[in-house]
């Protein structure tokens, strides 16, 4: 019989990469783009920005990482719709690779003591 996993400490908003902590102006400044770029990236389907109760867009670190990657692709001459597809596929591949690694560890069993 294996021991249950240890409880994880609660994640604070500061540790949560998906927490929508950035207002549009701060988000744009953080990655060196305009607010219009962030709106265009959202409209193209790169991410769905959280909306505050007042209707203002809020961005997470994950949103900004995606937007920054798309910006670099656009700087290299890639169209926005193609950049969105590339970034989406990169994230899907990373998630699949992480799952493969988890399954490999599970398949190999617990480490010997």
Secondary structure, 3 states (H helix, E strand, C coil): CCCCCCCCCCCCCCCCCCCCCEEHHHHHHHHCCCHHHHHHHHHCCCCCCEECCCCCEEECHHHHHHHHHHHHHHHCCCCHHHHHHHHHHHHHHHHHHHHHHHHHHHHHCCCCC
